[in-house]
Amino acid sequence: MELVMRYFLSMLLVIGWAAQAEPVKEIVIEPVGDELKFKQTEFTVQPGETVRLIFKNTAKVMPHNVVVLNTSSPAVVNRVGTAAITAKDYVPDDPAILAYTKLAQPGETVEVTFKAPATPGRYRYICTFPGHFSMMQGTMVVAPKPAS
């Protein structure tokens, strides 16, 4: 009887953990052909939401990545983008980087999962392959779900 009770309690714990699993917001980003532009220049998530960012590099020639920053400051965008030129895998060690994908070669798909900031606001994402950051930018909007 004790063994049955332990099994029952452990199953309740497993079911409880599964029920508490957070939903994941899936975002897909692609470049505009071989131009230095993202097709998706803005997406919205909720504060603290788990985000699965998928980057599909549909370009024929150029590698790209997606680097999400914890700010929209042009000075920080410039600092991170400039530092990436000499950084390993073109991603500098910078406290402004919230999340990033690895560099995707043409035709490759990469992804990263991260938590959106708890503070509502506008956060930039850029490509840090050398020279791309100045034109290849977008905005992650963190906003509470509208009341219904």
Residue pairs with C-beta under 8 A, 6 or more apart in sequence:
22 49
22 50
23 50
24 50
24 51
24 52
24 113
25 45
25 46
25 49
25 50
25 51
25 52
25 116
26 51
26 52
26 54
27 40
27 43
27 45
27 51
27 52
27 53
27 54
28 40
28 54
28 55
28 56
29 38
29 39
29 40
29 43
29 53
29 54
29 55
29 56
29 66
29 125
29 138
30 38
30 39
30 40
30 55
30 56
30 57
30 58
31 37
31 38
31 39
31 57
31 58
31 59
31 62
31 64
31 127
31 136
32 38
32 39
33 58
33 59
33 60
34 59
34 60
34 61
34 62
36 62
36 127
36 131
36 132
36 135
36 136
37 135
37 136
38 66
38 125
38 127
38 136
38 137
38 138
40 138
41 137
41 138
41 139
42 138
42 139
42 140
42 141
43 138
43 140
43 141
44 140
44 141
44 142
44 143
45 51
45 116
45 140
45 141
45 142
45 143
46 116
46 142
46 143
46 144
46 145
47 116
47 117
47 118
47 119
47 120
47 142
47 143
47 144
48 115
48 116
48 117
48 118
49 115
49 116
50 113
50 114
50 115
50 116
51 99
51 113
51 114
51 115
51 116
52 111
52 112
52 113
53 66
53 68
53 99
53 101
53 111
53 112
53 113
53 114
54 109
54 110
54 111
55 64
55 65
55 66
55 101
55 104
55 109
55 110
55 111
56 104
56 109
57 63
57 64
57 104
57 105
57 106
57 107
57 108
57 109
57 110
58 107
59 106
60 106
61 106
62 106
62 129
62 132
63 103
63 104
63 105
63 106
63 129
64 103
64 104
64 127
64 129
64 132
64 136
65 90
65 91
65 100
65 101
65 102
65 103
65 104
65 110
65 127
65 128
65 129
66 100
66 101
66 112
66 125
66 126
66 127
67 80
67 84
67 91
67 97
67 99
67 100
67 101
67 125
67 126
67 127
67 128
68 97
68 98
68 99
68 100
68 114
68 123
68 124
68 125
68 140
69 76
69 77
69 80
69 96
69 97
69 98
69 123
69 124
69 125
69 126
70 95
70 96
70 97
70 98
70 117
70 123
71 96
71 123
71 124
72 121
72 122
72 123
72 124
72 139
73 124
76 96
76 124
77 124
77 126
77 133
77 137
78 133
79 94
79 96
80 92
80 94
80 96
80 97
80 126
80 128
80 133
81 126
81 128
81 132
81 133
81 134
82 133
83 92
83 94
84 90
84 91
84 92
84 128
84 129
84 130
84 133
85 130
87 93
87 128
89 102
89 103
90 103
90 128
90 129
90 130
91 97
91 100
91 128
92 128
98 114
98 117
98 123
99 112
99 114
100 112
100 128
101 110
101 111
101 112
102 110
103 110
103 129
104 110
116 140
116 142
117 123
117 142
119 142
120 142
120 143
120 144
121 141
121 142
122 139
122 140
122 141
122 142
123 139
123 140
123 141
123 142
124 137
124 138
124 139
124 140
125 137
125 138
125 139
125 140
126 132
126 133
126 136
126 137
126 138
127 133
127 136
